[in-house]
Amino acid sequence: MLGKEAEERRQALRAENRNLRFLRFLVDLALMEIRAGRFTLEEAEKVVENVRSQALQLFPGKERAFDWIYRPRFHRAITETFQLH
């Protein structure tokens, strides 16, 4: 029984790590595109919300974590790109 539980935990951990790598990829790609000036301000804000939506699909119930970890990075990129100082 312990072997089966341990294997299930390992599989869950692998899935979570895979989801986290994918989320990091999405965030990095979105930040790169925003900083490259490929979007209008409104489009950039929509990209952030789309990434947030994807994050919540990958990690349901983690709204606060996204807002604490990633929102400041997006805010900084948008502020710098669109010179909103």
C-alpha positions as CSV (number, residue, x, y, z in Angstrom):
1,M,0.0,0.0,0.0
2,L,2.8,2.4,0.9
3,G,4.4,1.9,-2.5
4,K,1.2,2.8,-4.4
5,E,0.7,5.9,-2.3
6,A,4.3,7.0,-2.8
7,E,4.0,6.5,-6.6
8,E,0.8,8.5,-6.7
9,R,2.5,11.3,-4.8
10,R,5.5,11.2,-7.2
11,Q,3.1,11.4,-10.2
12,A,1.2,14.3,-8.6
13,L,4.5,16.1,-7.9
14,R,5.7,15.5,-11.5
15,A,2.4,16.9,-12.8
16,E,2.6,20.0,-10.6
17,N,6.2,20.6,-11.7
18,R,5.2,20.3,-15.3
19,N,2.3,22.8,-14.8
20,L,4.7,25.2,-13.0
21,R,7.2,25.0,-15.9
22,F,4.5,25.7,-18.4
23,L,3.2,28.6,-16.3
24,R,6.7,30.1,-16.1
25,F,7.0,29.7,-19.9
26,L,3.7,31.5,-20.4
27,V,4.7,34.3,-18.1
28,D,8.2,34.7,-19.6
29,L,6.8,34.7,-23.1
30,A,4.1,37.3,-22.2
31,L,6.6,39.6,-20.5
32,M,9.0,39.3,-23.5
33,E,6.2,40.2,-25.9
34,I,5.0,43.1,-23.7
35,R,8.5,44.5,-23.4
36,A,9.1,44.2,-27.1
37,G,6.2,46.6,-27.7
38,R,4.1,44.2,-29.7
39,F,0.9,45.2,-27.9
40,T,-1.1,48.3,-27.2
41,L,-1.7,49.0,-23.5
42,E,-5.1,47.5,-23.7
43,E,-3.8,44.4,-25.4
44,A,-1.0,44.0,-22.9
45,E,-3.6,44.1,-20.0
46,K,-5.6,41.5,-21.8
47,V,-2.5,39.3,-22.1
48,V,-2.0,39.5,-18.4
49,E,-5.6,38.5,-17.7
50,N,-5.3,35.6,-20.2
51,V,-2.1,34.4,-18.5
52,R,-3.8,34.7,-15.1
53,S,-6.8,32.7,-16.4
54,Q,-4.4,29.9,-17.6
55,A,-2.6,30.0,-14.3
56,L,-5.9,29.4,-12.5
57,Q,-6.7,26.5,-14.7
58,L,-3.4,25.0,-13.9
59,F,-3.6,25.9,-10.2
60,P,-7.2,26.4,-9.2
61,G,-7.8,28.5,-6.1
62,K,-4.3,30.2,-6.3
63,E,-5.5,33.7,-7.3
64,R,-3.6,35.3,-4.5
65,A,-0.4,33.5,-5.3
66,F,-0.6,34.8,-8.9
67,D,-1.3,38.3,-7.7
68,W,1.6,38.2,-5.3
69,I,4.2,36.5,-7.5
70,Y,3.4,37.5,-11.1
71,R,1.2,40.6,-11.1
72,P,4.1,42.9,-9.9
73,R,6.3,41.6,-12.7
74,F,3.6,42.4,-15.3
75,H,2.8,45.7,-13.7
76,R,6.5,46.7,-13.9
77,A,6.8,45.6,-17.5
78,I,3.7,47.5,-18.5
79,T,4.7,50.6,-16.6
80,E,8.2,50.6,-18.1
81,T,7.0,49.8,-21.7
82,F,4.2,52.3,-21.8
83,Q,6.1,54.9,-19.7
84,L,3.3,55.2,-17.1
85,H,5.4,56.7,-14.4
